[in-house]
Amino acid sequence: MLKIQESTLRKYCILLEEQGFHFHKNEHGHRGFLDNDVITLRKLIEIKSHPDMTLK
């Protein structure tokens, strides 16, 4: 769907959560992704793909 490694997805989720973004988590702490979450992650990946942009 996003065509990124699981570890990269985890890193992006942590970055977003540090900025106040909320992902649904089940009783085991696993994230569930809604359509809006996927859209947000796609935008983040698009921003990251620009050579003059960083995620920090």
PLY file of the C-alpha trace (Angstrom):
ply
format ascii 1.0
element vertex 56
property float x
property float y
property float z
element edge 55
property int vertex1
property int vertex2
end_header
0.00 0.00 0.00
2.67 2.53 1.03
5.61 0.58 -0.42
7.92 1.25 2.53
9.63 -1.03 5.03
7.87 -1.82 8.31
10.70 -0.16 10.23
10.29 3.02 8.16
6.54 3.03 8.79
7.19 2.64 12.52
9.67 5.55 12.44
7.21 7.81 10.60
4.41 6.90 13.03
6.60 7.75 16.01
7.54 11.10 14.42
3.86 11.91 13.87
2.88 10.81 17.38
5.58 13.05 18.86
3.83 15.93 17.09
0.43 14.99 18.52
-0.96 12.77 15.76
-3.03 9.88 17.12
-3.21 6.37 15.66
-5.75 3.85 16.89
-4.04 1.12 18.93
-5.50 -2.21 20.02
-5.14 -3.78 23.45
-1.67 -5.05 22.47
-0.46 -1.61 21.40
-0.52 -2.40 17.67
-1.46 0.51 15.44
-4.49 0.34 13.20
-4.54 2.62 10.18
-7.64 4.42 8.97
-7.96 5.98 5.52
-6.97 9.41 6.87
-3.87 7.90 8.48
-2.78 6.43 5.14
-3.35 9.79 3.43
-1.23 11.53 6.07
1.54 8.95 5.72
1.49 9.29 1.91
1.90 13.06 2.25
4.78 12.54 4.66
6.46 10.16 2.19
5.95 12.70 -0.61
7.53 15.47 1.47
10.45 13.20 2.36
11.06 12.44 -1.33
11.97 16.08 -2.05
15.76 16.45 -1.80
15.62 19.79 0.04
13.08 18.64 2.66
13.70 16.86 5.95
11.31 15.42 8.52
12.80 17.29 11.47
0 1
1 2
2 3
3 4
4 5
5 6
6 7
7 8
8 9
9 10
10 11
11 12
12 13
13 14
14 15
15 16
16 17
17 18
18 19
19 20
20 21
21 22
22 23
23 24
24 25
25 26
26 27
27 28
28 29
29 30
30 31
31 32
32 33
33 34
34 35
35 36
36 37
37 38
38 39
39 40
40 41
41 42
42 43
43 44
44 45
45 46
46 47
47 48
48 49
49 50
50 51
51 52
52 53
53 54
54 55
